[in-house]
Amino acid sequence: ITIPQTLTVKRPFIAGGITVEGKSGGNIAVAAGARIQGTVSWRNNLSEPVSDIEVMLTLAGPALDEDSIQGQGGFFQSSNDSIIWSKDDNSELESVAPGADGTFQFSFLTRAPGDGGVLITNPTIDLNLTVRAVRRAGEPETILSAASSKVTVASALSLSTQVRHFSGPFTNSGPVPPRAESKTTYTVLWTVRNSANAVGNGQVLATLPTYVDFVQTEAGSGITYNKGSRTVTWTLGEVKAGAGYTNTARTGAFQVEILPSESQVGQSPMLTSAPELSGQDRFAGVNLSATGEPATTKLVGDTREDMDVVESK
């Protein structure tokens, strides 16, 4: 037997909403260590005026920097990390016409990775909004609306580049500083760090200039070279949370050979383009990316740091 049921959906007497970085919903992803901008909204849905509106936003979570909370035109209550907008500071909230609405701005900082010597795994911040008002028709009564959002802090994924000639996993050859029309080999080192959340499908891509050849990489490194597109690909797969913070960073190395031209004399030629790192944050559910510095003939942090500019042959 099928029995139809009719449901009547009514709007609340007074409504409230939260928007973070231009997005609304139950779960919103934001960047780590960044100042986050948000908006709270209210609306009188009654056909009669209401008075004494109070809007209160409470923030909580280990990824929240409590000292950074700001609410434009509101009072910050430090005892419970809340911002209160009321008629005390906003006269328009004393009496509100039917259908009237308004918004207030707020902001806060998410904690940077490793802030205070602690790395928070799967960090979140809870935002809870309460809107109260007094309905004067008939017997005065308090009407209430509530809304909430969970801010998920995305992992901080980073990529750094180093170049070696006198140290590293490969034996290099050729003149340093490089000389026009003479071959010199270098080792390119990539280091990937990942803070709070596990990242899947990690990959680094870079291309080689026409005057640079790919020589070799370490067995099992996940680094491959496509000669047709001149693309170096590092397939990272899963990058664990805390890599480079509480765990060992992911590193990869490969060797290239440069044959400089006379037209590059006095320059520090690029060995690769700026590498691009990408992956998916498993917890926040967002795509992440980072760009590293291009590898050049400049040696920084090597056992010797000779002049890096190309000399004439």
Secondary structure, 3 states (H helix, E strand, C coil): CCCCCCCCCCCCCEEEEEEECCECCCEEEECCCCEEEEEEEEEECCCCCEEEEEEEEEEECCCEEEEEEEECCCEEECCCCEEEECCCCCHHHCEECCCCEEEEEEEEEECCCCHHHCCCCCCEEEEEEEEEEEECCCCCEEEEEEEEEEEEECCCEEEEEEEECCCCCCCCCCCCCCECCCCEEEEEEEEEEECCCCEEEEEEEEECCCCEEEEEECCCCCEEEECCCCEEEEEEEEECCCECCCECCEEEEEEEEECCCHHHECCCCECCCCCEEEEEECCCCCEEEEECCCCECCCCCCCCCCCCCEECC
